[in-house]
């Protein structure tokens, strides 16, 4: 590793530790407000991220939105992210007493019905709202939950994130984990949380339409779920205007078996992607538009439903 990169990672890690100490010492209302201001500062100082976000909003929405609307959405995302991070950094001390009472639910009975069948549930989500809080909330309702998470490039931050998850009873399975362990987890009737809304080649993917464009999307979770007969339930945790949260569980995704396993994988992943897209369209300021969802270009004709 280059010396400068090592120094930079150490500095970022120490900064996060300082912020964590500060956010935990402050009342939640003040901590969340401070997180929002930090998010706004990052937005204001990041011309490159501004350009990326506006470009991707244009790819997704075209002329459905004015330039000003796109700027406001991207700006609010950074503010929301700062507030979300403040709450995540306060997990260890304040989750049960302060944060948990601020969460309301919609549709959780559908999630519960799928869980009670005992064949495992794949909680399909994305980088929407406070996805770290989502997993903690599901765990707090009595479900056994593991999340598939990519190891962060900064080892210190990776340890901090995993310690936060462990503090609320979550199990983290890295993307490099053996599929056998994930299959075993599902066969025991437990919940496996998966983020499927990024263009990543760390896991198996396939081109699925998102916002009218072919998007390279993870499908490994679908392969595992279909193999054991698990339920697929899209679920998110969005921030409300009063700095509270709302967990939204969508109806379970089902498709009739086509007799072609690859077609079934495509169709289930497509319906899950569509469910998340509908939520992003309602809450566009809670998805990271600076991420290039359409980075990977297809070199051959993709499968269709």
C-alpha positions in Angstrom: 0.0 0.0 0.0 1.3 3.5 -0.8 2.4 5.5 2.3 0.0 8.4 1.4 -3.0 6.1 1.1 -2.1 4.4 4.4 -1.8 7.8 6.2 -5.1 8.9 4.6 -7.0 5.9 5.8 -5.6 6.2 9.3 -6.7 9.9 9.3 -10.2 9.1 8.2 -10.5 6.4 10.8 -9.4 8.7 13.6 -11.8 11.4 12.3 -14.7 8.9 12.5 -13.7 7.9 16.0 -13.8 11.6 17.0 -17.2 12.1 15.4 -18.5 8.9 17.1 -17.4 10.3 20.5 -19.0 13.6 19.7 -22.3 12.2 18.4 -22.6 10.0 21.5 -21.9 12.8 23.9 -24.5 15.1 22.3 -28.3 14.8 22.6 -29.7 13.0 19.5 -31.4 16.1 18.1 -28.1 18.0 18.2 -26.1 15.1 16.9 -28.4 14.5 14.0 -28.4 18.2 13.1 -24.6 18.2 13.2 -24.5 15.2 10.9 -26.7 17.0 8.5 -24.5 20.0 8.4 -21.4 17.8 7.9 -23.3 16.1 5.0 -24.0 19.5 3.5 -20.4 20.6 3.8 -19.2 17.4 2.0 -21.7 18.2 -0.8 -20.6 21.8 -1.1 -16.9 20.9 -1.3 -17.3 17.9 -3.6 -17.7 19.3 -7.2 -16.8 15.9 -8.6 -19.6 14.1 -6.6 -22.0 16.8 -7.5 -21.3 16.3 -11.2 -21.7 12.5 -10.8 -25.0 12.7 -8.9 -26.5 15.2 -11.4 -25.4 13.1 -14.4 -26.9 9.9 -13.0 -30.1 11.7 -12.0 -30.4 12.8 -15.6 -29.8 9.3 -16.9 -32.6 8.0 -14.6 -35.2 10.8 -14.9 -34.2 12.7 -18.0 -36.6 15.7 -18.5 -39.0 14.4 -15.9 -37.2 16.7 -13.5 -35.7 20.2 -13.8 -32.1 20.8 -13.2 -33.0 22.6 -9.9 -35.0 19.6 -8.7 -32.0 17.3 -9.4 -29.7 19.6 -7.5 -32.0 19.7 -4.5 -32.4 15.9 -4.5 -28.7 15.2 -4.7 -28.0 17.9 -2.0 -30.7 16.4 0.3 -29.1 13.0 -0.1 -25.8 14.2 1.4 -27.7 15.9 4.3 -29.8 12.7 4.9 -26.6 10.6 4.8 -24.9 12.8 7.4 -27.9 12.4 9.7 -28.1 8.6 9.1 -24.4 8.2 9.9 -24.9 10.2 13.1 -27.5 7.6 14.2 -25.4 4.7 13.1 -22.4 5.9 15.2 -24.7 6.1 18.2 -25.9 2.5 17.9 -23.9 1.0 20.7 -25.2 3.4 23.4 -28.5 4.6 22.2 -30.1 2.2 19.8 -32.6 0.5 22.2 -33.5 3.6 24.3 -33.5 6.4 21.8 -33.4 5.2 18.2 -35.7 2.2 18.2 -38.8 4.1 19.5 -38.5 6.4 16.5 -39.2 3.7 13.9 -42.6 2.9 12.5 -43.5 -0.1 10.3 -45.5 -0.7 7.2 -46.2 -4.2 5.9 -44.1 -6.1 8.4 -46.8 -8.7 8.7 -45.8 -9.8 5.2 -42.2 -10.2 6.3 -43.4 -12.1 9.3 -45.6 -14.5 7.3 -42.6 -15.4 5.1 -40.4 -15.9 8.1 -42.8 -18.2 9.8 -42.7 -20.7 6.9 -39.3 -21.6 8.2 -37.5 -21.8 4.9 -35.5 -18.6 5.3 -36.1 -15.1 4.1 -33.8 -13.0 1.9 -34.4 -9.4 2.8 -33.8 -7.6 -0.4 -32.8 -4.0 0.1 -30.5 -1.3 -1.3 -28.5 1.7 -0.2 -31.8 3.4 0.5 -32.3 5.5 3.6 -30.6 4.0 6.7 -30.0 0.4 5.6 -27.7 -0.3 8.6 -30.6 0.7 10.9 -32.9 -1.5 8.9 -31.0 -4.7 9.7 -30.8 -3.7 13.4 -34.5 -3.1 13.5 -35.4 -6.4 12.0 -33.1 -8.1 14.5 -34.8 -6.2 17.4 -38.2 -7.7 16.3 -36.9 -11.2 17.2 -35.6 -12.4 13.8 -32.2 -14.1 13.4 -30.5 -11.8 10.9 -27.2 -11.9 9.0 -26.1 -9.3 6.5 -23.9 -9.8 3.5 -21.5 -7.0 3.5 -18.5 -6.0 1.4 -15.3 -5.6 3.4 -14.4 -1.9 3.5 -11.0 -0.8 2.0 -10.2 0.9 5.3 -9.6 -1.9 7.9 -10.3 0.4 10.9 -13.7 1.5 9.5 -14.5 -2.1 8.7 -13.8 -3.2 12.3 -15.9 -0.3 13.6 -18.8 -1.1 11.3 -18.8 -4.8 12.3 -18.5 -3.9 16.0 -21.6 -1.7 15.6 -23.5 -4.5 14.0 -22.4 -7.0 16.7 -23.5 -4.6 19.4 -27.1 -4.9 18.1 -26.9 -8.7 17.6 -26.2 -8.8 13.8 -24.0 -11.4 12.1 -21.9 -10.1 9.1 -21.1 -12.4 6.3 -18.5 -11.0 3.9 -19.1 -11.3 0.2 -16.1 -13.7 0.1 -17.9 -16.0 2.5 -18.5 -19.6 1.3 -22.0 -20.0 -0.2 -22.4 -23.1 2.0 -22.6 -21.0 5.1 -25.2 -18.7 3.5 -27.2 -21.8 2.4 -27.0 -23.2 5.9 -28.2 -20.0 7.4 -31.2 -20.0 5.1 -32.0 -23.6 5.7 -32.2 -22.9 9.4 -35.1 -20.5 8.6 -33.2 -17.3 9.3 -33.0 -13.9 7.5 -30.2 -13.0 5.1 -30.0 -9.2 4.3 -28.7 -8.4 0.8 -28.0 -5.1 -1.0 -28.7 -5.5 -4.7 -28.5 -1.9 -6.1 -24.9 -1.4 -7.0 -22.8 -2.2 -10.0 -20.2 -4.6 -8.5 -18.1 -7.4 -9.9 -17.3 -8.9 -6.5 -20.3 -11.2 -6.9 -22.1 -12.8 -9.8 -24.3 -10.4 -11.7 -26.6 -10.1 -14.6 -28.1 -7.2 -16.6 -31.4 -6.2 -15.2 -33.4 -3.1 -16.2 -33.3 -0.3 -13.7 -34.7 3.2 -14.5 -35.1 2.1 -18.1 -31.4 1.1 -18.5 -29.6 -2.2 -18.4 -27.9 -2.4 -15.0 -25.4 -5.0 -13.8 -27.1 -6.4 -10.8 -26.1 -9.1 -8.2 -28.0 -12.4 -8.6 -26.1 -14.7 -6.3 -28.7 -14.1 -3.6 -31.5 -15.2 -6.0 -29.6 -18.4 -6.9 -29.2 -19.3 -3.2 -32.8 -18.4 -2.3 -34.3 -20.4 -5.1 -32.1 -23.4 -4.3 -33.5 -23.6 -0.7 -37.0 -22.3 -1.4 -36.5 -19.1 0.7 -38.8 -16.1 0.5 -37.8 -12.9 -1.2 -39.1 -9.8 0.6 -38.0 -6.3 -0.5 -37.7 -4.0 2.6 -36.2 -0.6 3.3 -35.8 1.9 6.1 -36.4 5.5 5.0 -35.9 8.7 6.9 -39.0 10.9 7.5 -39.1 14.6 7.4 -39.1 14.9 11.2 -35.9 12.8 11.5 -37.7 9.7 12.4 -37.7 6.4 10.4 -40.2 4.3 8.5 -39.5 0.6 7.7 -41.4 -0.5 4.6 -41.8 -4.2 3.8 -43.1 -4.8 0.3 -45.2 -7.9 -0.7 -43.2 -11.1 -1.1 -41.7 -11.5 -4.6 -42.9 -14.7 -6.3 -42.7 -16.0 -9.8 -44.1 -19.2 -11.4 -41.3 -21.7 -12.2 -40.5 -21.6 -15.9 -38.5 -24.8 -15.9 -35.4 -22.8 -16.8 -33.4 -22.0 -13.6 -31.6 -19.1 -15.3 -34.9 -17.6 -16.4 -36.3 -17.9 -12.8 -33.2 -16.2 -11.4 -33.6 -13.3 -13.9 -37.4 -12.9 -13.2 -37.1 -12.9 -9.4 -34.2 -10.4 -9.5 -36.1 -8.3 -11.9 -39.2 -8.1 -9.7 -37.0 -7.3 -6.6 -35.2 -4.5 -8.6 -38.6 -3.1 -9.7 -39.8 -3.1 -6.1 -36.8 -1.1 -4.9 -37.0 1.3 -7.9 -40.6 2.2 -7.0 -39.4 3.1 -3.5 -36.5 5.2 -4.8 -38.9 7.1 -7.1 -40.9 8.0 -4.0 -37.8 8.9 -1.9 -35.3 10.0 -4.5 -33.2 12.0 -2.0 -32.4 8.8 -0.1 -30.4 6.9 -2.7 -26.7 7.6 -3.6 -26.9 9.1 -7.1 -23.1 9.6 -7.1 -22.8 5.9 -7.6 -22.7 4.9 -11.3 -25.4 2.2 -11.5 -24.8 1.8 -15.2 -21.0 1.7 -15.2 -20.7 -1.8 -16.7 -21.6 -1.9 -20.4 -23.2 -5.1 -21.8 -21.3 -6.8 -24.5 -24.0 -9.2 -25.6 -27.7 -9.3 -25.7 -29.0 -9.6 -22.2 -31.7 -12.1 -21.1 -35.3 -10.8 -21.0 -38.2 -11.8 -18.8 
